[in-house]
């Protein structure tokens, strides 16, 4: 287990289950996934992982990404990382040059690495993604906890085996749900397009009737 950052095993399982539920094809919005909590050792580097799923290929001219930081629940969000055609680091005084974008939007990964983690870095990190023609902006948040010492290690062999088995099952189910969701989404968009065309044709026919009656 890495001394820099870790997720407790129960959290891994809960994260997998939450991903499964979030991917259920009940809506047409895009999903953004991130661990709810990440622990990092003071002075280490930690990767804040954020991924998303979309039925559409990422086009840099349309794709947009915002990473913001909140010191407390009621505090205002501070923008520190943005993608508009290319990645732009806002260089907040809080982070200086400690933020490095380590994701790849083309692979639906918008993660970043925070170097030399400080106690003051604790807070909520918000990941906002928009990938047209998806109409809704997806959002996920991560609560970063900074520890001054590494917690005692435990034998997690059984947990790792169980986690791997559950993870494999979830991966298959998520893949199936994604295919079903994409098919439904594209079908719904085709229906909306057909309805719009029918409405426009009806208006055209209605405008033409008076002219025919005067002939």
C-alpha positions in Angstrom: 0.0 0.0 0.0 1.4 3.4 -1.0 2.4 5.7 1.9 1.3 8.7 -0.1 -2.4 8.1 -0.6 -4.9 5.4 0.0 -8.5 4.5 0.2 -9.8 2.2 2.9 -11.0 -1.1 1.5 -14.7 -0.6 2.5 -14.5 2.8 0.7 -13.4 1.0 -2.5 -16.3 -1.3 -2.4 -18.8 1.5 -1.7 -17.3 3.6 -4.4 -17.7 0.7 -6.9 -21.4 0.3 -5.8 -22.0 4.0 -6.1 -20.5 3.9 -9.6 -22.8 1.0 -10.5 -25.9 2.9 -9.3 -24.9 6.1 -11.0 -24.5 4.4 -14.3 -28.0 2.9 -14.3 -29.7 4.1 -17.5 -32.4 6.2 -16.0 -31.5 9.6 -17.4 -29.7 11.3 -20.2 -27.1 13.2 -18.3 -23.4 12.5 -18.3 -21.8 10.9 -15.2 -18.6 12.1 -13.5 -16.9 9.7 -11.1 -14.5 10.4 -8.3 -13.7 8.8 -4.8 -15.7 10.6 -2.1 -12.6 10.8 0.2 -8.9 10.6 -0.3 -6.3 10.5 2.4 -2.9 11.9 1.8 0.2 12.1 3.9 1.6 15.6 4.7 4.5 16.4 2.4 3.6 13.6 -0.2 2.1 13.8 -3.7 -1.4 12.6 -4.3 -3.5 12.0 -7.4 -7.0 13.2 -7.3 -8.8 11.0 -9.7 -11.8 12.1 -11.7 -13.2 10.2 -14.7 -16.3 10.5 -16.8 -18.4 8.5 -19.2 -19.9 9.8 -22.4 -21.5 8.4 -25.5 -19.6 10.9 -27.6 -16.0 11.4 -28.6 -14.2 14.2 -26.9 -13.6 17.2 -29.1 -11.2 19.7 -27.7 -13.0 22.7 -29.2 -16.2 21.8 -27.4 -15.0 20.0 -24.3 -14.7 21.9 -21.1 -13.3 21.1 -17.6 -13.2 23.1 -14.3 -11.5 22.0 -11.1 -12.4 24.2 -8.1 -11.4 24.1 -4.4 -13.6 24.8 -1.3 -12.0 25.3 2.0 -15.3 24.6 3.8 -18.8 23.6 2.9 -20.1 27.2 2.9 -17.0 28.7 1.4 -16.9 30.0 -2.2 -15.3 27.8 -4.8 -11.9 28.9 -6.2 -11.0 27.9 -9.8 -7.5 26.6 -10.1 -7.5 24.3 -13.2 -9.4 24.7 -16.4 -9.6 23.1 -19.9 -10.7 25.3 -22.8 -9.1 23.8 -26.0 -6.0 23.2 -23.8 -5.2 22.9 -20.1 -4.8 26.1 -18.2 -3.4 26.3 -14.7 -4.8 29.3 -12.8 -1.8 29.3 -10.4 -3.6 30.1 -7.2 -1.4 31.4 -4.4 -2.7 28.5 -2.3 -1.2 25.9 -4.6 1.6 27.8 -6.4 3.1 25.4 -9.0 2.2 22.2 -7.1 -0.7 21.3 -9.4 0.0 19.1 -12.4 -2.7 17.9 -14.8 -2.1 14.1 -15.2 -5.4 13.1 -17.0 -6.2 12.6 -20.6 -9.6 13.9 -21.7 -9.5 11.7 -24.9 -9.6 8.7 -22.5 -12.3 10.3 -20.3 -9.8 11.0 -17.5 -9.4 14.5 -16.1 -7.4 13.7 -12.9 -4.6 15.9 -11.5 -1.7 15.5 -9.1 -1.2 17.7 -6.1 2.5 17.8 -5.1 4.0 18.4 -1.6 0.6 18.2 0.1 0.2 20.6 3.0 -2.3 20.6 5.9 -3.9 23.7 4.5 -4.8 21.7 1.3 -7.6 19.9 3.2 -11.0 20.7 1.8 -13.3 19.8 -1.1 -12.2 19.5 -4.7 -14.9 19.8 -7.3 -14.6 18.3 -10.8 -17.0 19.8 -13.5 -17.1 18.3 -17.0 -19.1 19.2 -20.1 -18.7 17.1 -23.3 -21.2 18.3 -26.1 -23.5 17.1 -27.5 -24.2 15.9 -23.9 -26.4 18.8 -22.7 -25.8 18.5 -19.0 -22.5 19.3 -17.1 -21.4 16.5 -14.9 -20.0 17.0 -11.4 -18.2 15.0 -8.7 -16.4 16.1 -5.6 -13.5 14.8 -3.5 -12.9 15.4 0.2 -9.1 15.5 0.8 -7.9 14.6 4.3 -4.3 15.4 5.1 -2.6 13.1 7.7 0.5 13.9 9.7 1.5 10.2 10.0 0.7 7.0 8.2 -2.0 4.8 9.9 -1.0 1.3 11.0 -1.0 -1.3 8.3 -3.4 -4.2 8.4 -3.4 -7.5 6.5 -5.8 -6.8 3.7 -5.2 -9.9 1.6 -8.8 -11.1 1.9 -10.1 -7.6 1.3 -8.0 -7.3 -1.8 -9.2 -10.7 -3.2 -12.9 -9.7 -2.5 -12.3 -6.3 -3.9 -10.8 -7.7 -7.1 -13.7 -10.1 -7.6 -16.3 -7.4 -7.0 -14.4 -5.0 -9.2 -14.4 -7.4 -12.1 -18.1 -8.0 -11.8 -18.8 -4.3 -11.6 -16.7 -3.7 -14.6 -18.8 -6.1 -16.7 -22.1 -4.7 -15.4 -21.0 -1.1 -15.9 -20.0 -1.9 -19.5 -23.4 -3.4 -20.2 -25.2 -0.5 -18.6 -23.1 2.0 -20.6 -24.0 0.3 -23.9 -27.7 0.3 -23.0 -27.6 3.9 -21.9 -25.9 5.1 -25.0 -28.4 3.3 -27.2 -31.3 4.8 -25.3 -29.7 8.3 -25.4 -29.1 8.3 -29.1 -32.6 6.8 -29.8 -34.2 9.6 -27.7 -32.2 12.2 -29.6 -33.4 10.7 -32.9 -37.0 10.8 -31.7 -36.6 14.4 -30.6 -35.2 15.3 -34.0 -38.0 13.5 -35.8 -40.6 15.2 -33.7 -39.1 18.6 -34.5 -39.1 17.8 -38.3 -42.7 16.7 -38.1 -43.7 19.9 -36.3 -41.9 22.0 -38.9 -43.6 20.2 -41.8 -47.0 20.7 -40.1 -46.4 24.4 -39.9 -45.4 24.5 -43.6 -48.5 22.6 -44.7 -50.7 24.9 -42.6 -49.2 28.0 -44.2 -49.8 26.5 -47.7 -53.6 25.7 -47.3 -54.9 29.3 -47.6 -53.0 29.8 -50.9 -54.5 26.6 -52.4 -58.1 27.7 -51.5 -57.8 31.0 -53.5 -56.8 29.3 -56.7 
